[in-house]
């Protein structure tokens, strides 16, 4: 469960050695769903902040000039695919 969301967050939020629990992924998914439902556009940094909120200190690598375009569509697809796999 939540493999698509986990992979998406790992890849697009530049997470290193990240091994979230099922409960942490569910909490992250809930926050992302709520933000998207409210019409918010989440940046890469905001996604990273959600991860840190639920997982505590998390290692990430930084990239200068990274594309922070609208990630909502990709997040929604990852969350939707995970929901259909439940």
DSSP file (Angstrom, degrees, kcal/mol; ACC not computed):
  #  RESIDUE AA STRUCTURE BP1 BP2  ACC     N-H-->O    O-->H-N    N-H-->O    O-->H-N    TCO  KAPPA ALPHA  PHI   PSI    X-CA   Y-CA   Z-CA
    1    1 A X              0   0    0      0, 0.0    82,-0.1     0, 0.0    81,-0.1   0.000 360.0 360.0 360.0 144.5    0.0    0.0    0.0
    2    2 A X     >  +     0   0    0     80,-0.2     4,-2.8    77,-0.1     5,-0.2   0.647 360.0 134.6  64.4  17.7    1.1    3.6   -0.7
    3    3 A X  H  > S+     0   0    0      2,-0.2     4,-2.6     1,-0.2     5,-0.2   0.892  71.7  49.7 -64.0 -39.1    4.1    2.3   -2.8
    4    4 A X  H  > S+     0   0    0     74,-0.2     4,-2.7     2,-0.2    -1,-0.2   0.923 113.4  45.7 -66.3 -43.1    3.3    4.9   -5.6
    5    5 A X  H  > S+     0   0    0     73,-0.4     4,-2.8     2,-0.2     5,-0.3   0.927 113.2  50.2 -64.6 -44.2    3.1    7.7   -3.1
    6    6 A X  H  X S+     0   0    0     -4,-2.8     4,-2.5     1,-0.2    -2,-0.2   0.930 113.3  45.3 -60.1 -46.2    6.3    6.6   -1.3
    7    7 A X  H  X S+     0   0    0     -4,-2.6     4,-2.7     2,-0.2     5,-0.3   0.921 112.9  51.2 -64.1 -44.2    8.2    6.4   -4.6
    8    8 A X  H  X S+     0   0    0     -4,-2.7     4,-3.1    -5,-0.2     5,-0.4   0.949 113.3  44.2 -57.8 -50.2    6.9    9.7   -5.8
    9    9 A X  H  X S+     0   0    0     -4,-2.8     4,-1.9     1,-0.2     6,-0.5   0.907 113.3  51.3 -63.4 -41.8    7.9   11.5   -2.5
   10   10 A X  H  <>S+     0   0    0     -4,-2.5     5,-1.5    -5,-0.3     4,-0.2   0.935 118.7  36.9 -59.7 -46.4   11.3    9.7   -2.5
   11   11 A X  H  <5S+     0   0    0     -4,-2.7     3,-0.4     3,-0.2    -2,-0.2   0.930 124.8  35.8 -74.0 -47.4   12.0   10.8   -6.1
   12   12 A X  H  <5S+     0   0    0     -4,-3.1    -3,-0.2    -5,-0.3    -2,-0.2   0.651 119.6  46.4 -89.4 -15.9   10.5   14.3   -6.2
   13   13 A X  T  <5S-     0   0    0     -4,-1.9    -1,-0.2    -5,-0.4    -2,-0.2   0.330 106.4-123.6-104.3   5.6   11.3   15.4   -2.7
   14   14 A X  T   5 +     0   0    0     -3,-0.4    47,-2.1    -4,-0.2     2,-0.3   0.886  44.0 178.2  59.1  44.0   14.9   14.2   -2.9
   15   15 A X  E   < -A   60   0A   0     -5,-1.5     2,-0.4    -6,-0.5    45,-0.3  -0.609  14.0-156.2 -84.7 138.6   14.6   11.9    0.1
   16   16 A X  E    S-A   59   0A   0     43,-2.9    43,-0.5    -2,-0.3    -1,-0.0  -0.939  70.5  -8.4-116.9 134.3   17.7    9.9    1.1
   17   17 A X  S    S+     0   0    0     -2,-0.4     2,-0.6     1,-0.2    -1,-0.2   0.896  87.0 165.1  49.1  48.1   17.5    6.7    3.1
   18   18 A X        +     0   0    0     -3,-0.2     2,-0.3    40,-0.1    -1,-0.2  -0.864  16.7 169.9-102.6 122.1   13.8    7.3    3.9
   19   19 A X        -     0   0    0     -2,-0.6    -1,-0.0     0, 0.0     2,-0.0  -0.675  14.9-171.7-132.0  77.0   11.9    4.3    5.2
   20   20 A X        -     0   0    0     -2,-0.3     2,-0.1     1,-0.1    35,-0.1  -0.309  20.5-121.3 -71.8 153.0    8.4    5.6    6.3
   21   21 A X     >  -     0   0    0      1,-0.1     4,-2.3    -2,-0.0     5,-0.2  -0.409  29.1-105.8 -81.6 167.7    6.0    3.4    8.3
   22   22 A X  H  > S+     0   0    0      1,-0.2     4,-2.2     2,-0.2     5,-0.1   0.896 122.9  51.9 -59.5 -41.2    2.5    2.7    6.9
   23   23 A X  H  > S+     0   0    0      2,-0.2     4,-2.2     1,-0.2    -1,-0.2   0.890 108.2  50.4 -65.2 -40.3    1.1    5.1    9.5
   24   24 A X  H  > S+     0   0    0      2,-0.2     4,-2.5     1,-0.2    -2,-0.2   0.923 110.7  49.3 -64.2 -43.4    3.5    7.8    8.5
   25   25 A X  H  X S+     0   0    0     -4,-2.3     4,-2.8     1,-0.2    -2,-0.2   0.894 110.1  51.4 -63.4 -38.9    2.5    7.4    4.8
   26   26 A X  H  X S+     0   0    0     -4,-2.2     4,-2.2     2,-0.2    -1,-0.2   0.908 111.1  47.6 -63.6 -41.5   -1.2    7.5    5.7
   27   27 A X  H  X S+     0   0    0     -4,-2.2     4,-2.0     2,-0.2    -2,-0.2   0.898 113.1  48.2 -66.2 -40.7   -0.7   10.7    7.7
   28   28 A X  H  X S+     0   0    0     -4,-2.5     4,-2.5     2,-0.2    -2,-0.2   0.933 111.5  50.4 -63.5 -46.3    1.3   12.3    4.8
   29   29 A X  H  X S+     0   0    0     -4,-2.8     4,-3.0     1,-0.2     5,-0.2   0.896 108.6  52.6 -58.3 -42.5   -1.4   11.2    2.3
   30   30 A X  H  X S+     0   0    0     -4,-2.2     4,-2.3     1,-0.2    -1,-0.2   0.918 110.8  46.4 -61.7 -44.7   -4.1   12.7    4.5
   31   31 A X  H  X S+     0   0    0     -4,-2.0     4,-2.3     2,-0.2    -2,-0.2   0.900 114.2  47.8 -65.5 -40.8   -2.2   16.1    4.6
   32   32 A X  H  X S+     0   0    0     -4,-2.5     4,-2.6     2,-0.2     5,-0.2   0.936 112.0  49.6 -65.6 -45.8   -1.6   16.1    0.9
   33   33 A X  H  X S+     0   0    0     -4,-3.0     4,-2.7     1,-0.2    -2,-0.2   0.912 111.7  49.2 -57.8 -43.9   -5.2   15.2    0.1
   34   34 A X  H  X S+     0   0    0     -4,-2.3     4,-1.5    -5,-0.2    -1,-0.2   0.905 111.6  48.4 -64.3 -42.1   -6.4   18.0    2.4
   35   35 A X  H  <>S+     0   0    0     -4,-2.3     5,-2.3     2,-0.2    -2,-0.2   0.929 114.5  45.0 -64.5 -45.2   -4.1   20.5    0.8
   36   36 A X  H ><5S+     0   0    0     -4,-2.6     3,-1.6     1,-0.2    -2,-0.2   0.908 110.9  53.9 -65.7 -41.8   -5.2   19.5   -2.8
   37   37 A X  H 3<5S+     0   0    0     -4,-2.7    -1,-0.2     1,-0.3    -2,-0.2   0.811 105.3  54.4 -62.6 -30.2   -8.9   19.5   -1.8
   38   38 A X  T 3<5S-     0   0    0     -4,-1.5    -1,-0.3    -5,-0.2    -2,-0.2   0.463 122.5-107.2 -83.3  -0.3   -8.6   23.0   -0.5
   39   39 A X  T < 5 +     0   0    0     -3,-1.6    -3,-0.2     1,-0.3     2,-0.2   0.539  68.4 150.3  89.5   6.8   -7.2   24.1   -3.8
   40   40 A X      < -     0   0    0     -5,-2.3     2,-0.7    -6,-0.2    -1,-0.3  -0.489  42.6-139.2 -75.9 141.9   -3.6   24.6   -2.6
   41   41 A X        -     0   0    0     -2,-0.2     2,-0.4    30,-0.0    -1,-0.0  -0.910  21.7-144.4 -98.8 116.6   -0.8   24.1   -5.0
   42   42 A X        -     0   0    0     -2,-0.7    29,-1.1   -10,-0.1    30,-0.2  -0.685   8.9-153.3 -88.3 129.1    2.0   22.2   -3.2
   43   43 A X     >  -     0   0    0     -2,-0.4     4,-2.1    27,-0.1     5,-0.2  -0.423  34.3-102.1 -86.5 170.6    5.6   23.0   -4.0
   44   44 A X  H  > S+     0   0    0      1,-0.2     4,-2.4     2,-0.2     5,-0.2   0.914 124.4  52.1 -57.8 -43.8    8.4   20.6   -3.5
   45   45 A X  H  > S+     0   0    0      1,-0.2     4,-2.4     2,-0.2    -1,-0.2   0.892 107.5  50.9 -62.9 -41.0    9.4   22.4   -0.3
   46   46 A X  H  > S+     0   0    0      2,-0.2     4,-1.9     1,-0.2    -1,-0.2   0.893 110.1  49.9 -65.3 -38.4    5.9   22.1    1.1
   47   47 A X  H  X S+     0   0    0     -4,-2.1     4,-2.1     2,-0.2    -2,-0.2   0.918 110.4  50.5 -63.4 -42.7    5.8   18.4    0.3
   48   48 A X  H  X S+     0   0    0     -4,-2.4     4,-2.5     1,-0.2    -2,-0.2   0.900 108.1  53.0 -61.6 -40.6    9.2   18.0    2.1
   49   49 A X  H  X S+     0   0    0     -4,-2.4     4,-2.4     1,-0.2    -1,-0.2   0.877 107.0  51.7 -63.3 -38.0    7.8   19.9    5.1
   50   50 A X  H  X S+     0   0    0     -4,-1.9     4,-1.6     2,-0.2    -1,-0.2   0.917 109.9  49.8 -63.9 -42.6    4.8   17.5    5.3
   51   51 A X  H  X S+     0   0    0     -4,-2.1     4,-2.3     1,-0.2     3,-0.3   0.941 112.4  46.4 -60.6 -48.1    7.2   14.5    5.2
   52   52 A X  H  X S+     0   0    0     -4,-2.5     4,-2.1     1,-0.2    -1,-0.2   0.878 107.0  59.4 -63.3 -38.1    9.3   16.1    8.0
   53   53 A X  H  < S+     0   0    0     -4,-2.4    -1,-0.2     1,-0.2    -2,-0.2   0.890 118.6  28.8 -56.2 -41.2    6.2   16.9   10.0
   54   54 A X  H  < S+     0   0    0     -4,-1.6    -2,-0.2    -3,-0.3    -1,-0.2   0.675 130.6  35.1 -97.5 -19.2    5.2   13.2   10.1
   55   55 A X  H  < S-     0   0    0     -4,-2.3    -3,-0.2     1,-0.3    -2,-0.2   0.476  93.5-140.5-114.6  -5.0    8.6   11.5   10.0
   56   56 A X     <  +     0   0    0     -4,-2.1    -1,-0.3    -5,-0.3    -2,-0.1  -0.417  69.3  14.4  75.8-156.5   10.8   13.8   11.9
   57   57 A X  S    S-     0   0    0     -2,-0.1     2,-0.4    -4,-0.1    -4,-0.0  -0.297  75.3-179.4 -56.3 125.8   14.4   14.5   10.8
   58   58 A X        -     0   0    0    -40,-0.1     2,-0.3   -10,-0.0   -41,-0.1  -0.996  26.0-124.6-134.6 134.1   14.7   13.3    7.2
   59   59 A X  E     +A   16   0A   0    -43,-0.5   -43,-2.9    -2,-0.4     2,-0.3  -0.624  36.0 169.9 -80.6 134.2   17.8   13.4    5.0
   60   60 A X  E     -A   15   0A   0     -2,-0.3     2,-0.4   -45,-0.3   -45,-0.2  -0.974  28.4-131.5-138.3 151.4   17.3   15.2    1.6
   61   61 A X        -     0   0    0    -47,-2.1     2,-0.3    -2,-0.3    -2,-0.0  -0.856  23.9-135.2-103.7 147.8   19.6   16.3   -1.1
   62   62 A X        -     0   0    0     -2,-0.4     2,-0.4     4,-0.0   -48,-0.0  -0.759  14.8-166.5-102.6 143.7   19.3   19.8   -2.5
   63   63 A X    >   -     0   0    0     -2,-0.3     3,-0.9     3,-0.0     2,-0.4  -0.997  19.7-130.1-128.2 134.6   19.4   20.8   -6.1
   64   64 A X  T 3  S+     0   0    0     -2,-0.4    -2,-0.0     1,-0.2     0, 0.0  -0.660  90.2  10.5 -83.9 134.6   19.8   24.4   -7.2
   65   65 A X  T 3  S+     0   0    0     -2,-0.4    -1,-0.2     1,-0.2     3,-0.0   0.763  85.2 173.2  73.3  25.2   17.3   25.6   -9.8
   66   66 A X    <   -     0   0    0     -3,-0.9     2,-0.7     1,-0.1    -1,-0.2  -0.348  40.8-105.5 -65.7 147.0   15.0   22.6   -9.4
   67   67 A X        -     0   0    0      1,-0.1    -1,-0.1   -23,-0.0    -2,-0.0  -0.650  36.3-179.0 -75.9 113.8   11.7   22.8  -11.2
   68   68 A X        +     0   0    0     -2,-0.7     3,-0.2   -25,-0.1    -1,-0.1  -0.151  26.5 149.1-105.1  37.0    9.0   23.4   -8.6
   69   69 A X        -     0   0    0      1,-0.2     2,-0.1   -26,-0.1   -25,-0.1  -0.097  65.7 -52.1 -64.0 171.1    6.1   23.4  -11.1
   70   70 A X        +     0   0    0      1,-0.2     4,-0.3   -27,-0.1     3,-0.2  -0.224  53.5 178.9 -52.5 114.0    2.7   22.2  -10.0
   71   71 A X     >  +     0   0    0    -29,-1.1     4,-2.9    -3,-0.2     5,-0.2   0.471  57.6  95.6 -94.4  -4.4    3.2   18.8   -8.4
   72   72 A X  H  > S+     0   0    0      1,-0.2     4,-3.2     2,-0.2     5,-0.2   0.886  81.3  51.8 -57.9 -42.2   -0.5   18.4   -7.5
   73   73 A X  H  > S+     0   0    0      1,-0.2     4,-2.1    -3,-0.2    -1,-0.2   0.926 113.8  43.8 -61.9 -44.3   -1.3   16.4  -10.6
   74   74 A X  H  > S+     0   0    0     -4,-0.3     4,-2.3     2,-0.2    -2,-0.2   0.900 114.9  48.9 -67.6 -40.7    1.5   14.0  -10.0
   75   75 A X  H  X S+     0   0    0     -4,-2.9     4,-2.7     2,-0.2     5,-0.2   0.926 110.9  50.6 -63.4 -44.0    0.6   13.7   -6.3
   76   76 A X  H  X S+     0   0    0     -4,-3.2     4,-2.7    -5,-0.2    -2,-0.2   0.898 110.9  49.2 -61.7 -40.4   -3.0   13.2   -7.0
   77   77 A X  H  X S+     0   0    0     -4,-2.1     4,-2.6    -5,-0.2    -1,-0.2   0.917 112.1  47.8 -65.2 -42.4   -2.1   10.4   -9.5
   78   78 A X  H  X S+     0   0    0     -4,-2.3     4,-1.9     2,-0.2   -73,-0.4   0.921 115.3  44.7 -64.5 -43.5    0.2    8.7   -7.0
   79   79 A X  H  X S+     0   0    0     -4,-2.7     4,-2.3     2,-0.2    -2,-0.2   0.909 113.7  50.6 -66.6 -42.3   -2.5    8.9   -4.2
   80   80 A X  H  X S+     0   0    0     -4,-2.7     4,-2.0    -5,-0.2    -2,-0.2   0.916 109.9  49.6 -63.0 -44.2   -5.2    7.7   -6.5
   81   81 A X  H  X S+     0   0    0     -4,-2.6     4,-0.8     1,-0.2    -1,-0.2   0.889 111.4  49.3 -63.6 -38.5   -3.2    4.7   -7.7
   82   82 A X  H >< S+     0   0    0     -4,-1.9     3,-0.6    -5,-0.2     4,-0.4   0.893 108.8  53.0 -66.7 -38.8   -2.5    3.8   -4.1
   83   83 A X  H >< S+     0   0    0     -4,-2.3     3,-1.0     1,-0.2    -2,-0.2   0.877 107.3  51.5 -64.4 -37.1   -6.2    4.1   -3.2
   84   84 A X  H 3< S+     0   0    0     -4,-2.0    -1,-0.2     1,-0.2    -2,-0.2   0.684 106.0  56.3 -74.3 -16.0   -7.2    1.8   -6.0
   85   85 A X  T <<        0   0    0     -4,-0.8    -1,-0.2    -3,-0.6    -2,-0.2   0.493 360.0 360.0 -90.2  -4.7   -4.6   -0.8   -4.8
   86   86 A X    <         0   0    0     -3,-1.0    -1,-0.2    -4,-0.4    -2,-0.1   0.502 360.0 360.0 -64.3 360.0   -6.1   -1.0   -1.3
